Amino acid sequence: MKKILATCLLLITGYVSFASHIAGGQIEVQYVGPNQYIIVMKLYRACESGSASMPTSVEVGIYRQDTDVLLSSHTITSPVVTMLTFGDSCYTPTSLCVEQGIFTSGTITIPDHIAGYYLHSQLYARNAGIDNLLGPDNQAMSFYTEIPDPADGPNSTPSFGPYPADAYMCIGYTKSWDFGVTDADGDSLSYELVDPLKGATASPISNGTYAKPYPAVDWLTPTYSLADIVGGPSPMAVDPVTGVITAEPALAGKFVYALKVYEWRAGVNIGETTLDIQYESLPCTVDSPPLYTALDDTLNVIVEDSICFDIQAYDNDGSDTIYLTPISSEFDLIGNYVPPTASGGSPSGDFYYLDYLGQDTAWIPHFVDIGGGTYEGIGIIPLRYCWQPPCETVDST
């Protein structure tokens, strides 16, 4: 009996297992002084029911680019964790739950090295529900960033902006989004969709840091690949200059992709950082955007004569609440705005304009001036402006 128990304990201690819950992340490096840097690692956790919690620490290694020799390894703890919100006034998904964890190191000394360095951290494993990978819960995630020789001068890696509130795709719709990447040094940036990295082949697979190589993920071929990440009539693509990503998935699911950002100085590539991320495609209830009546490009006015023009915004559904904020560099649209006349005791609370857009009377079922030049209506918002140009605003020639 004792022999059997010892064998079972040996099998248990030889097995490494980590809950799948991380939905993506990236490594950024901030310059703080000569040879002095701070590492920031951002992780995104899928926090639906049954998911493991955000890790309390991550390990990031710094390696020499030419030899793959480890310079130093850093365990970063105490992440700042926040719950992210998604959606806008037109659509708010109810099924998404993502937490952001920001891990920030203390100041780290990185010596000069002509070939530069790369930084790496690995987490195991990906979520089992990912649809475009083969056996995703057996594939690790490698987060990877390259930096130039510190002797080349001050340099921080490109920094991703706040996680987008529209971090999801909509089935049957072309969706566009970007991550608001900026560079503190003013370097030029370019963008490319690349294979997410599966991680080192060390056995047993575990969290930590390892030297290259980092193999690419195993796509669920032939349905998905780097050339066709989410399916649909148009493959996912990124504008190499602006970083705007577009996708048009045909099916609901969870899809992994990776966005690499290259950093250029004086036409030379000096570094890169890659975001490895998971997005869901959802059956979004997408409303048609409001429309408005077109105005003439040119309005003829006579000095000191009053001129009135009308504009109308409306919603095709006829029942949505819409908002209109007219903006002009030529007209005072707040001071010259003409409010509609109340109908006077009407049980519906209607307002009206007389002789509006060629009609004798335009009835408005709901109208609220909410201040700051913005107006609220249900289904329709007509507005009228009347202006008397003074002599000094007209060119007498």
Residue, then its C-alpha position, 0 to 999 in steps of 0.5 A: m500500500k505504501k508503494i502504491l501511494a508513493t507512485c501516485l505522489l510522484l505522478i502528481t508532482g510531475y504534472v504542471s497545470f495552469a488554468s486557462h484565463i488570459a486573453g492577451g497582453q504585451i510588454e512595454v519598456q519605458y526609458v527613465g535615464p541613461n541605461q535605466y528602464i522600467i518594464v510594464m507588462k499588461l495582461y487581459r483576463a477573461c473573467e467569465s464564470g469559472s475562470a482563474s484569477m489574475p496572476t499575482s506575478v509575472e516573470v520577464g527575461i531580458y536577452r541579448q539579441d545576437t546570442d540569446v544569452l539571458l542578461s537578467s530575469h525579473t519577477i514583477t508583482s502587485p498588478v493594478v487590476t481594473m475591470l474593463t467596460f465595453g460598448d457604446s450608446c448603440y450597442t453594449p455586449t452583455s457576454l464580455c468580461v475582461e480584466q486588465g492587469i498592469f504589472t510595473s517593475g522597479t528601475i532596471t539597469i540595462p548595459d550597452h550592447i550593440a546588438g540590442y535586446y529582446l524581452h520575453s514572458q510566457l504564460y500557459a495556457r490559452n483558453a480552451g474555447i478559442d475557435n481559430l487554433l488547434g488545441p488552444d488549451n495546450q498552447a502557451m502564450s509568448f509575449y515578445t518585445e525588442i529594444p535597441d542598444p541603450a548606447d543609441g540614445p533615449n528610447s521607449t517602446p511604442s505604447f498601446g493606448p487604453y483598451p478599446a471599448d469596442a474590443y469585439m467583432c460583429i457577425g456579418y458587419t465590417k468592424s474597424w478598430d485601433f489600439g491608439v499606439t503612440d511613441a514617446d520619442g516621436d519615432s515612426l510606427s508601422y503595423e503588421l498582423v503576425d502569427p501569435l507565438k506559442g512559446a518555448t518547447a521546454s517540458p513541462i510547459s510552464n509560466g516563466t521566461y525562455a530564450k528563443p526560438y518561440p514557434a508560431v501557434d498551431w492554426l485550425t487549418p484549413t479553416y483558419s490561418l494568418a491569411d484568414i484569421v477570423g473567416g468571413p468574406s474579407p480577411m482580417a487586415v491592418d493598415p500598415v500606416t494607421g494601425v486600423i484593423t478591419a474584420e468581417p467574421a461570419l460566425a460567432g466565436k473567440f479568435v486569437y490574433a497578434l498585432k506587431v508594431y515596428e519602431w523606425r528612426a531615420g528610416v532604420n528599424i530600431g525595435e518592435t513590440t507585439l500584442d497577442i490578443q483574443y477577440e470575440s465575434l458577437p451577434c451584435t444588434v447594430d442600429s442604423p446611424p442617424l441621417y440628416t438633410a443635406l444643406d446647400d454648399t453655398l448660401n447667398v446672403i444680402v448685407e443686413d438681411s436676415i437669412c434662415f436655414d433649416i436642418q433635420a436629423y432623423d432615425n430610420d427606425g423612427s423611435d430611437t433617441i437621437y442627439l444633434t450638435p451642429i458645429s460651424s466656424e462661420f455661424d454662431l449656432i447657439g446664439n442664432y438658433v431659433p427654438p420651435t414653438a410649443s404647441g400649447g397644451s397638446p397632450s403629446g407635448d408636441f412642438y412645431y416650426l411654421d413653414y419648415l423645409g417647404q412644409d406649412t408646419a413641422w411637428i416634433p413629437h419630442f424636443v429637449d435642449i440639453g445645453g451646450g448646443t446639443y438637442e435631443g429628439i425621438g426619431i427626428i430633430p429639426l433645427r432652424y437658424c436665422w442670421q443677419p450678416p453685419c457689414e464688417t463680415v462681408d467682403s465689399t469687393 
